[in-house]
């Protein structure tokens, strides 16, 4: 499969006597968008700050493109870009001045800086604002400048901490689209507390809870982690919830709308078979029946609860 973009080995960090993360191990080998999930205080920001060289871990190591952050921090950081929760913007500079400043910090050769700035402004749709002071930009465009500084040196790994925090709905849609464009040829790791954002944007999930990684896989695998215990059924004929409650394998019935019901079962196969057979016998005219999909919020809550007991 080749060298991992990120390899995290036995990573732990402690603030005073309190562990923020402990014995974290995972790797990221493919391009795409990875959502980093976890309850408040689970260690997401600590992980990101260590990964980007802002913090030195108490124990363990992170390798970026095979380069140890502990042994070669400058060389390793050349391969990543970072947008923290509060973008490190210089509000008294224009957009162009700030990006030139960032290009110099990233040690882009002087002859290539102008081209790099123009290219990243185009990618982040900032050309028309290049001579405007950053403090006079809207929140959405300030966030675009923050993303631009994170990718100006074309890193293989881009780390975004709450990239849509505080933006209005239109700005959120625009930033999500930009993140997807960035991820076409590199790896993006983003932290967010908005689970619907993970559903819409991410390809993969890493979830940290109670110091440890409790899930690592695709968004689809995450959604299937917790098995559903309910199904929906609708009928053309006259059916009462009390009638359904009498069917073997059913423990609870809720009326959704008219002759549509949410049915909680103890045994899926038994419940479905009995509903179909009873519907035929009593002429209920079953229209549809399907297992309800577990919401991402429910899966998140279940994983959190199971790993904090």
Buried (B, 14 or more C-beta within 10 A) or exposed (E): EEEBBBBBBEBBBBEEEEBBBBBBEBBBEEBBBBBBBBBEEBBBBBBBBBBBBEBEBBEBBBBBBEBBBBEEBEEBBBBBBBBBEEBEBBEEBBBBBBBBBBBEEBEBEEEEBEEBBBBBBEBBBBEEBBEBBBEEBEEBBBBBBBBBBBBBBBBBBBBBBBBBBEBEEEBBBBBBEBBBEBBEEBBBBBBBBBBEBBBEBBBBBBBBBBBBBBBBEEBEEBBBBBEBBBBBBBBEEEBEEEBBEEBEBBEBBEEEEEBBBBBBBEEBEBBBBBBBEBBEEEEBBBEEBEBEEBBBEBBBEEBBEEBEE
